[in-house]
Amino acid sequence: MATHDDVPMNPEYMDYAEHERTYSGFITVTKWGVVAVAGLLVVLMFFIL
């Protein structure tokens, strides 16, 4: 079983710059993924219709 320590996390150990960089990367990949899927759907629409 995992132990549950009630030790509060010290903010100085949190790497906020890395969190923001990871979030920004996630948003960028998600945005371009949506654009790619939308483009694929448009291309498929022209080939099917």
PDB file with one MODEL, atoms N, CA, C and O in Angstrom:
MODEL        1
ATOM      1  N   MET A   1       0.838  -1.190   0.000  1.00  0.00           N
ATOM      2  CA  MET A   1       0.000   0.000   0.000  1.00  0.00           C
ATOM      3  C   MET A   1       0.877   1.244   0.000  1.00  0.00           C
ATOM      4  O   MET A   1       1.973   1.258   0.561  1.00  0.00           O
ATOM      5  N   ALA A   2       0.388   2.240  -0.615  1.00  0.00           N
ATOM      6  CA  ALA A   2       1.121   3.499  -0.650  1.00  0.00           C
ATOM      7  C   ALA A   2       0.961   4.219   0.675  1.00  0.00           C
ATOM      8  O   ALA A   2      -0.064   4.108   1.348  1.00  0.00           O
ATOM      9  N   THR A   3       1.986   4.949   1.027  1.00  0.00           N
ATOM     10  CA  THR A   3       1.892   5.739   2.253  1.00  0.00           C
ATOM     11  C   THR A   3       1.316   7.102   1.902  1.00  0.00           C
ATOM     12  O   THR A   3       1.519   7.624   0.806  1.00  0.00           O
ATOM     13  N   HIS A   4       0.613   7.646   2.835  1.00  0.00           N
ATOM     14  CA  HIS A   4       0.000   8.961   2.653  1.00  0.00           C
ATOM     15  C   HIS A   4       0.607   9.904   3.677  1.00  0.00           C
ATOM     16  O   HIS A   4       0.173   9.953   4.828  1.00  0.00           O
ATOM     17  N   ASP A   5       1.606  10.645   3.252  1.00  0.00           N
ATOM     18  CA  ASP A   5       2.228  11.613   4.139  1.00  0.00           C
ATOM     19  C   ASP A   5       1.460  12.919   4.048  1.00  0.00           C
ATOM     20  O   ASP A   5       1.102  13.370   2.959  1.00  0.00           O
ATOM     21  N   ASP A   6       1.214  13.511   5.185  1.00  0.00           N
ATOM     22  CA  ASP A   6       0.505  14.789   5.225  1.00  0.00           C
ATOM     23  C   ASP A   6       1.490  15.949   5.278  1.00  0.00           C
ATOM     24  O   ASP A   6       1.277  16.925   5.996  1.00  0.00           O
ATOM     25  N   VAL A   7       2.555  15.835   4.521  1.00  0.00           N
ATOM     26  CA  VAL A   7       3.558  16.888   4.488  1.00  0.00           C
ATOM     27  C   VAL A   7       3.179  17.853   3.374  1.00  0.00           C
ATOM     28  O   VAL A   7       3.072  17.446   2.217  1.00  0.00           O
ATOM     29  N   PRO A   8       2.974  19.128   3.704  1.00  0.00           N
ATOM     30  CA  PRO A   8       2.603  20.084   2.648  1.00  0.00           C
ATOM     31  C   PRO A   8       3.759  20.292   1.671  1.00  0.00           C
ATOM     32  O   PRO A   8       4.928  20.247   2.054  1.00  0.00           O
ATOM     33  N   MET A   9       3.417  20.516   0.425  1.00  0.00           N
ATOM     34  CA  MET A   9       4.423  20.732  -0.607  1.00  0.00           C
ATOM     35  C   MET A   9       4.949  22.150  -0.492  1.00  0.00           C
ATOM     36  O   MET A   9       4.179  23.106  -0.404  1.00  0.00           O
ATOM     37  N   ASN A  10       6.247  22.275  -0.494  1.00  0.00           N
ATOM     38  CA  ASN A  10       6.881  23.581  -0.403  1.00  0.00           C
ATOM     39  C   ASN A  10       6.928  24.193  -1.808  1.00  0.00           C
ATOM     40  O   ASN A  10       7.431  23.558  -2.735  1.00  0.00           O
ATOM     41  N   PRO A  11       6.415  25.409  -1.978  1.00  0.00           N
ATOM     42  CA  PRO A  11       6.363  26.016  -3.318  1.00  0.00           C
ATOM     43  C   PRO A  11       7.735  26.206  -3.963  1.00  0.00           C
ATOM     44  O   PRO A  11       7.829  26.289  -5.187  1.00  0.00           O
ATOM     45  N   GLU A  12       8.795  26.277  -3.167  1.00  0.00           N
ATOM     46  CA  GLU A  12      10.109  26.489  -3.768  1.00  0.00           C
ATOM     47  C   GLU A  12      10.585  25.264  -4.541  1.00  0.00           C
ATOM     48  O   GLU A  12      11.499  25.371  -5.359  1.00  0.00           O
ATOM     49  N   TYR A  13       9.981  24.103  -4.297  1.00  0.00           N
ATOM     50  CA  TYR A  13      10.347  22.897  -5.031  1.00  0.00           C
ATOM     51  C   TYR A  13       9.543  22.738  -6.323  1.00  0.00           C
ATOM     52  O   TYR A  13       9.867  21.893  -7.158  1.00  0.00           O
ATOM     53  N   MET A  14       8.519  23.534  -6.481  1.00  0.00           N
ATOM     54  CA  MET A  14       7.703  23.458  -7.692  1.00  0.00           C
ATOM     55  C   MET A  14       8.402  24.241  -8.804  1.00  0.00           C
ATOM     56  O   MET A  14       8.819  25.381  -8.604  1.00  0.00           O
ATOM     57  N   ASP A  15       8.523  23.626  -9.959  1.00  0.00           N
ATOM     58  CA  ASP A  15       9.178  24.260 -11.095  1.00  0.00           C
ATOM     59  C   ASP A  15       8.095  24.847 -12.001  1.00  0.00           C
ATOM     60  O   ASP A  15       7.674  24.221 -12.974  1.00  0.00           O
ATOM     61  N   TYR A  16       7.653  26.059 -11.661  1.00  0.00           N
ATOM     62  CA  TYR A  16       6.546  26.673 -12.388  1.00  0.00           C
ATOM     63  C   TYR A  16       6.901  26.964 -13.845  1.00  0.00           C
ATOM     64  O   TYR A  16       6.040  26.874 -14.720  1.00  0.00           O
ATOM     65  N   ALA A  17       8.140  27.308 -14.107  1.00  0.00           N
ATOM     66  CA  ALA A  17       8.541  27.571 -15.496  1.00  0.00           C
ATOM     67  C   ALA A  17       8.387  26.305 -16.336  1.00  0.00           C
ATOM     68  O   ALA A  17       7.943  26.372 -17.482  1.00  0.00           O
ATOM     69  N   GLU A  18       8.748  25.164 -15.778  1.00  0.00           N
ATOM     70  CA  GLU A  18       8.599  23.898 -16.506  1.00  0.00           C
ATOM     71  C   GLU A  18       7.124  23.552 -16.694  1.00  0.00           C
ATOM     72  O   GLU A  18       6.743  23.029 -17.741  1.00  0.00           O
ATOM     73  N   HIS A  19       6.292  23.835 -15.697  1.00  0.00           N
ATOM     74  CA  HIS A  19       4.850  23.584 -15.822  1.00  0.00           C
ATOM     75  C   HIS A  19       4.266  24.422 -16.951  1.00  0.00           C
ATOM     76  O   HIS A  19       3.492  23.923 -17.768  1.00  0.00           O
ATOM     77  N   GLU A  20       4.640  25.690 -16.993  1.00  0.00           N
ATOM     78  CA  GLU A  20       4.122  26.575 -18.035  1.00  0.00           C
ATOM     79  C   GLU A  20       4.624  26.157 -19.415  1.00  0.00           C
ATOM     80  O   GLU A  20       3.884  26.249 -20.394  1.00  0.00           O
ATOM     81  N   ARG A  21       5.867  25.700 -19.502  1.00  0.00           N
ATOM     82  CA  ARG A  21       6.414  25.250 -20.781  1.00  0.00           C
ATOM     83  C   ARG A  21       5.695  23.990 -21.256  1.00  0.00           C
ATOM     84  O   ARG A  21       5.401  23.850 -22.443  1.00  0.00           O
ATOM     85  N   THR A  22       5.415  23.078 -20.333  1.00  0.00           N
ATOM     86  CA  THR A  22       4.698  21.856 -20.686  1.00  0.00           C
ATOM     87  C   THR A  22       3.279  22.174 -21.139  1.00  0.00           C
ATOM     88  O   THR A  22       2.806  21.617 -22.129  1.00  0.00           O
ATOM     89  N   TYR A  23       2.596  23.065 -20.423  1.00  0.00           N
ATOM     90  CA  TYR A  23       1.233  23.452 -20.791  1.00  0.00           C
ATOM     91  C   TYR A  23       1.217  24.126 -22.163  1.00  0.00           C
ATOM     92  O   TYR A  23       0.339  23.856 -22.983  1.00  0.00           O
ATOM     93  N   SER A  24       2.183  24.997 -22.405  1.00  0.00           N
ATOM     94  CA  SER A  24       2.259  25.673 -23.700  1.00  0.00           C
ATOM     95  C   SER A  24       2.482  24.665 -24.822  1.00  0.00           C
ATOM     96  O   SER A  24       1.886  24.783 -25.893  1.00  0.00           O
ATOM     97  N   GLY A  25       3.326  23.689 -24.586  1.00  0.00           N
ATOM     98  CA  GLY A  25       3.553  22.645 -25.582  1.00  0.00           C
ATOM     99  C   GLY A  25       2.312  21.824 -25.838  1.00  0.00           C
ATOM    100  O   GLY A  25       2.009  21.487 -26.983  1.00  0.00           O
ATOM    101  N   PHE A  26       1.587  21.498 -24.774  1.00  0.00           N
ATOM    102  CA  PHE A  26       0.345  20.740 -24.914  1.00  0.00           C
ATOM    103  C   PHE A  26      -0.673  21.515 -25.743  1.00  0.00           C
ATOM    104  O   PHE A  26      -1.313  20.949 -26.629  1.00  0.00           O
ATOM    105  N   ILE A  27      -0.825  22.796 -25.463  1.00  0.00           N
ATOM    106  CA  ILE A  27      -1.775  23.631 -26.205  1.00  0.00           C
ATOM    107  C   ILE A  27      -1.368  23.719 -27.677  1.00  0.00           C
ATOM    108  O   ILE A  27      -2.224  23.658 -28.560  1.00  0.00           O
ATOM    109  N   THR A  28      -0.073  23.859 -27.945  1.00  0.00           N
ATOM    110  CA  THR A  28       0.406  23.946 -29.325  1.00  0.00           C
ATOM    111  C   THR A  28       0.129  22.658 -30.088  1.00  0.00           C
ATOM    112  O   THR A  28      -0.364  22.697 -31.215  1.00  0.00           O
ATOM    113  N   VAL A  29       0.442  21.516 -29.479  1.00  0.00           N
ATOM    114  CA  VAL A  29       0.204  20.227 -30.142  1.00  0.00           C
ATOM    115  C   VAL A  29      -1.287  20.000 -30.356  1.00  0.00           C
ATOM    116  O   VAL A  29      -1.693  19.500 -31.405  1.00  0.00           O
ATOM    117  N   THR A  30      -2.101  20.362 -29.377  1.00  0.00           N
ATOM    118  CA  THR A  30      -3.550  20.204 -29.509  1.00  0.00           C
ATOM    119  C   THR A  30      -4.090  21.074 -30.640  1.00  0.00           C
ATOM    120  O   THR A  30      -4.906  20.624 -31.445  1.00  0.00           O
ATOM    121  N   LYS A  31      -3.631  22.319 -30.694  1.00  0.00           N
ATOM    122  CA  LYS A  31      -4.089  23.245 -31.736  1.00  0.00           C
ATOM    123  C   LYS A  31      -3.750  22.710 -33.125  1.00  0.00           C
ATOM    124  O   LYS A  31      -4.613  22.684 -34.003  1.00  0.00           O
ATOM    125  N   TRP A  32      -2.515  22.285 -33.333  1.00  0.00           N
ATOM    126  CA  TRP A  32      -2.115  21.792 -34.646  1.00  0.00           C
ATOM    127  C   TRP A  32      -2.747  20.447 -34.954  1.00  0.00           C
ATOM    128  O   TRP A  32      -2.960  20.119 -36.121  1.00  0.00           O
ATOM    129  N   GLY A  33      -3.049  19.670 -33.937  1.00  0.00           N
ATOM    130  CA  GLY A  33      -3.761  18.414 -34.153  1.00  0.00           C
ATOM    131  C   GLY A  33      -5.169  18.656 -34.663  1.00  0.00           C
ATOM    132  O   GLY A  33      -5.642  17.960 -35.561  1.00  0.00           O
ATOM    133  N   VAL A  34      -5.839  19.648 -34.086  1.00  0.00           N
ATOM    134  CA  VAL A  34      -7.190  19.999 -34.534  1.00  0.00           C
ATOM    135  C   VAL A  34      -7.147  20.523 -35.964  1.00  0.00           C
ATOM    136  O   VAL A  34      -8.001  20.173 -36.779  1.00  0.00           O
ATOM    137  N   VAL A  35      -6.165  21.354 -36.275  1.00  0.00           N
ATOM    138  CA  VAL A  35      -6.026  21.882 -37.638  1.00  0.00           C
ATOM    139  C   VAL A  35      -5.775  20.740 -38.624  1.00  0.00           C
ATOM    140  O   VAL A  35      -6.341  20.730 -39.717  1.00  0.00           O
ATOM    141  N   ALA A  36      -4.934  19.784 -38.245  1.00  0.00           N
ATOM    142  CA  ALA A  36      -4.634  18.653 -39.133  1.00  0.00           C
ATOM    143  C   ALA A  36      -5.864  17.790 -39.369  1.00  0.00           C
ATOM    144  O   ALA A  36      -6.113  17.368 -40.498  1.00  0.00           O
ATOM    145  N   VAL A  37      -6.632  17.522 -38.328  1.00  0.00           N
ATOM    146  CA  VAL A  37      -7.842  16.705 -38.482  1.00  0.00           C
ATOM    147  C   VAL A  37      -8.869  17.443 -39.338  1.00  0.00           C
ATOM    148  O   VAL A  37      -9.513  16.835 -40.193  1.00  0.00           O
ATOM    149  N   ALA A  38      -9.027  18.748 -39.114  1.00  0.00           N
ATOM    150  CA  ALA A  38      -9.966  19.525 -39.928  1.00  0.00           C
ATOM    151  C   ALA A  38      -9.533  19.518 -41.394  1.00  0.00           C
ATOM    152  O   ALA A  38     -10.368  19.376 -42.287  1.00  0.00           O
ATOM    153  N   GLY A  39      -8.242  19.671 -41.644  1.00  0.00           N
ATOM    154  CA  GLY A  39      -7.741  19.619 -43.020  1.00  0.00           C
ATOM    155  C   GLY A  39      -7.969  18.261 -43.655  1.00  0.00           C
ATOM    156  O   GLY A  39      -8.344  18.171 -44.824  1.00  0.00           O
ATOM    157  N   LEU A  40      -7.746  17.210 -42.890  1.00  0.00           N
ATOM    158  CA  LEU A  40      -7.988  15.862 -43.396  1.00  0.00           C
ATOM    159  C   LEU A  40      -9.463  15.661 -43.738  1.00  0.00           C
ATOM    160  O   LEU A  40      -9.785  15.052 -44.759  1.00  0.00           O
ATOM    161  N   LEU A  41     -10.347  16.163 -42.905  1.00  0.00           N
ATOM    162  CA  LEU A  41     -11.779  16.044 -43.184  1.00  0.00           C
ATOM    163  C   LEU A  41     -12.168  16.795 -44.454  1.00  0.00           C
ATOM    164  O   LEU A  41     -12.995  16.313 -45.227  1.00  0.00           O
ATOM    165  N   VAL A  42     -11.584  17.958 -44.674  1.00  0.00           N
ATOM    166  CA  VAL A  42     -11.877  18.723 -45.892  1.00  0.00           C
ATOM    167  C   VAL A  42     -11.380  17.963 -47.118  1.00  0.00           C
ATOM    168  O   VAL A  42     -12.088  17.874 -48.121  1.00  0.00           O
ATOM    169  N   VAL A  43     -10.180  17.419 -47.044  1.00  0.00           N
ATOM    170  CA  VAL A  43      -9.638  16.644 -48.169  1.00  0.00           C
ATOM    171  C   VAL A  43     -10.507  15.428 -48.439  1.00  0.00           C
ATOM    172  O   VAL A  43     -10.805  15.132 -49.596  1.00  0.00           O
ATOM    173  N   LEU A  44     -10.918  14.723 -47.404  1.00  0.00           N
ATOM    174  CA  LEU A  44     -11.777  13.553 -47.585  1.00  0.00           C
ATOM    175  C   LEU A  44     -13.128  13.934 -48.178  1.00  0.00           C
ATOM    176  O   LEU A  44     -13.693  13.190 -48.979  1.00  0.00           O
ATOM    177  N   MET A  45     -13.641  15.093 -47.784  1.00  0.00           N
ATOM    178  CA  MET A  45     -14.920  15.545 -48.316  1.00  0.00           C
ATOM    179  C   MET A  45     -14.830  15.726 -49.839  1.00  0.00           C
ATOM    180  O   MET A  45     -15.757  15.357 -50.561  1.00  0.00           O
ATOM    181  N   PHE A  46     -13.731  16.288 -50.322  1.00  0.00           N
ATOM    182  CA  PHE A  46     -13.576  16.497 -51.762  1.00  0.00           C
ATOM    183  C   PHE A  46     -13.408  15.183 -52.514  1.00  0.00           C
ATOM    184  O   PHE A  46     -13.869  15.066 -53.650  1.00  0.00           O
ATOM    185  N   PHE A  47     -12.762  14.198 -51.911  1.00  0.00           N
ATOM    186  CA  PHE A  47     -12.573  12.918 -52.585  1.00  0.00           C
ATOM    187  C   PHE A  47     -13.832  12.065 -52.565  1.00  0.00           C
ATOM    188  O   PHE A  47     -14.056  11.277 -53.484  1.00  0.00           O
ATOM    189  N   ILE A  48     -14.649  12.207 -51.546  1.00  0.00           N
ATOM    190  CA  ILE A  48     -15.847  11.371 -51.422  1.00  0.00           C
ATOM    191  C   ILE A  48     -17.020  11.977 -52.188  1.00  0.00           C
ATOM    192  O   ILE A  48     -17.799  11.246 -52.800  1.00  0.00           O
ATOM    193  N   LEU A  49     -17.154  13.289 -52.163  1.00  0.00           N
ATOM    194  CA  LEU A  49     -18.308  13.918 -52.827  1.00  0.00           C
ATOM    195  C   LEU A  49     -18.004  14.198 -54.245  1.00  0.00           C
ATOM    196  O   LEU A  49     -18.852  14.725 -54.965  1.00  0.00           O
TER     197      LEU A  49
ENDMDL
END
